[in-house]
Structures are given as C-alpha cells and as structure tokens.
C-alpha cells in the first residue's frame, strides 16, 4: 500500500542525506544588490545552455530577482559558509562587507566564489511551495583551480574531507 502523504519533517530528514552544493543567487535591482542562498541549483541542458534553481514562494528576494529578469548563480567555495548564512538570513544589508563586481547581466559576481553562472529568466514553473526557475545561460566563469566547494548535508554546511589524488582525476 502506498502511503497517502509523507510528513514534511520526515521528508526533509531523508532528503537531507543528499549532499548539495551551495549557491547564492544574486541580481541587481536598480542600484541595490540582492541575494539569496539556494541549495536546489542544477544544470538542465547543454543545448541551449540552461540551469535551474528553486526558490521558496515565501522568499522576499525571489520576487525582486524575477522582476529584474536576470541573475548570477555564485557557486560558493568551502571558506564561504558565513556568506551563505548571511544571504540565507534575509535580514539587514546582506551585501555590507561583501566584495563583488557586476557581471555581464549586471548581477553581482561574488568575490571568492568557485564559479559564476549568469542567466536570464526563461521560464518559471509551479513546484509546490517553491517555484522552478529555468534560466538561459549568458556567461560563465570559473574561479581558481583547486578551490574546494561548500556543501550542505543534514542541515549543516560541510566541506570535502580528502583531496583527490592526481591519479583519481
């Protein structure tokens, strides 16, 4: 028998075992930078180049990004957990003391990020209590080689423990 419903806390607990990268989605709303931390970010298509992310419908930042129509997905490095927490908090001036430069879409490219994926919003789909945002990629950039990613696992920020050997690559 298939259960009628899965309890949200149980669902979160089980899906939390899947480690994800951490991304800060940014946009420039007029002259004000805005940003939010997301874990649901993925490549979607190579031809055409598409990405997706899934902001909560309760987000106060997502409507601003949507209105702008373009964004930068900043893939965070292992030493950027404080930045991820600041952008997730949703209070105060999240960009105070944050170094960034405008990318080709105008969206902030955060200093120290592992990579930057700039895109325009192509489509927004219903995803339950989240929206599924499809972005058409306009520019990409990679950070310094050898930089490790920031991960999120079981409700906490995490880092990779072991460096890969040259033979494993």
N, C-alpha and C positions, 0 to 999 in steps of 0.2 A: 504494500500500500504506500502510495506517495503522500508524504505529509502535506497538509493544506498550506502551511506557512512556516517559514524559518524565522525564528526570533532575531531581531536586529543585532542584539548583543552577541549572540552565538555566531551569526553571520560575520560580524566584524572580527571576532576572535579567530575564527577559522581562516578567513581571508588574510588576516594579519600575519599568517605564517609565510605568505608570499612576499619576499623582499622586493622593494621597488626602489628606483632612483628617486631623487628629489629634485623638483623643478620649480623655479619661480617664474611665473608668467607676468610679464610687465607690459605696460603701454604708456604712452604719453597723452594724457587727457588735457588738451590745451597746453599749458606750460607746466602742468603738475604730473610728475611720475606717479604711477600706481602699480602695485604688485601684489601677488598672492601666491602662496605656496600650494603646489598640487603634487599629488603622487600618481595620479592617473594621466600619464602622458605616454604617447607611443607614436612610432612611425605608422603610417597607414598605407601609403602607396609610393612606389618609386616613379611611376609614370602615370599621371603627373605626380610631382612630389607633394605628398600630403602628410600632415600629422594630425593627431587629435589629443584633446585634453578634456577633462570632465569636471567643471566647477559645480559646486553645490548651488542650488537655486536660492539658498539663503545668503549667499555671498553678497557683500556690498560692493566689492571690487569688480566682480564679473560684469554687471551692467555697464560699468564705465569702460571696460575693455571692449565689450560688444559694441558700444556706441562709437568708439574710436575706429573699430573695424580692422585693426592690425595689432600684432603682439610679438613679443620675443619670449621664447621659452629658453630660460637660462638653466642649463643642467649644472647643478651645484657640485662643487668639489668637497672632499672629505672634511676640510677645515672650515666649512661654511654652515655648520649646524646652527650657530647663533643667528645668522642671516635668515635661514629657513624659519626659525622660530619667530623672529621679528616679523617677517612677511606673513606668517600664519596667524599672528596675534590679532591683526586687524584694528589696532588702536594706535593713535598718535601718528607722528611723522615717521613712517616706516623707512623713508629714504635719508633721514638725518644720519650723517656719517657713513653713507654708503656710496662708494665710488662707482660711477657708471658713465657710459658715453652713449650718445644716440646712435642707433643703428640705421640701416637704410630705410626702414619704415618709420623711423623716429622713436621707436620703442627703446627703453633703456636696456643696454647690454651691460650686465653687472660684471665689474672687475673681479677677476679670480675664478669665474665660472669655468667649468670644464669645457663647455661648448655653448653656442648660441644658435637658435633656430628662429629666424624671423619669418612671419607668415601673415597673410591677410585672412580674415574670417570668410570661409567659403560657404559653410552651412552650419546650422545649429539644429540638433535633433533632441527629442524628448528622451530622457534617460531616467525616468522615475523622479527621485528627489534631486537629481543632477541634470545638467544639460550635457550633451555630447557635442563638442565643438570641433569641426573639421577646418583645418587651416591649410591654405595653399602656400607652400614654402617659397619665399622670395630670396632668402640669403641664408647661408650657414657659415659658421666659423668654429674652429676648434682651438681649445686652449693649449697650454704647454704639454708636450708629451710626458708621460709618466705620472701625470696627476691622477689621483685615485678619486672615485665617485663617493658622494654622500648617499647612504642608503637609509631606508625606513623599514623596520621589521618589528613586528609585535608591539607596535605603539611607541617605538623609540628610534631615534636616529642611530645609525650604525655605520661602521667602516669595514672595509675588507681587511682581514687579519694578515694574510700572507701575500707577499709579492709573487707574481708569476715568474717562473724561470724563463730564460730566453728560449729554451727547448720547447716549453709548453705553448709558446706563441706560434 
